[in-house]
Amino acid sequence: MERPAYLILDTLKKLGVNYIVTLPDNWLKELLVLADADSDLVHIPISREEEGVGICAGLYMAGKESALIIQNSGLFLSCNAIKSLGSKYRIPIFILLSNRGGIGETADYHIVGGKGLTTRPLLDTLDVPSVEVNTPAELSKIADAYRFCRISEQPVAVILGKEALVGPEQA
């Protein structure tokens, strides 16, 4: 079976995404290494998640296709930027989130924060449509979410579980 990171990157490229804006997370490690090495993509590492929202908004206004790839804790940090920039001005910001701190989490520092249990409710509160992808078999949902993001002209999030990012053998 092909590694999930390859499938995710291939899906994004087929959708026309040519800019990947990222902040590292252990579950995202393979995906970010692949994005950085891919000559068809411009990989933009960031230091704060809300910075990524602004970069993706600017890329959209310049006619470029992008994806913001961050950990769910970064979603919590960037709520204002998503709502006041993306939602208010109808900018389709496509967000892929590693969903740390939920059921199945093994890192105690993520469990204490419990953000994995509140990621979906937070997105609902922000009126940001989202879809959960928990296994590699569900990765096709990424394309549907991306198309909806562009058609609806609003931020849309894909919540990625550990197995969807690292595969069942490492989950």
Salt bridges, closest charged atoms under 4 A:
ASP10 OD2 - LYS14 NZ 3.07
ASP25 OD1 - ARG100 NH1 3.04
GLU30 OE1 - ARG3 NH2 3.27
ASP36 OD1 - HIS43 ND1 3.07
ASP38 OD2 - LYS13 NZ 2.62
ASP40 OD2 - LYS13 NZ 3.41
GLU50 OE2 - ARG48 NH2 3.16
GLU65 OE1 - ARG150 NE 2.76
GLU105 OE2 - ARG100 NH2 2.91
ASP127 OD2 - LYS83 NZ 3.93
GLU132 OE2 - ARG120 NH1 2.99
GLU138 OE2 - LYS141 NZ 3.67
ASP144 OD1 - ARG147 NH1 3.51
GLU169 OE2 - ARG3 NH1 2.37
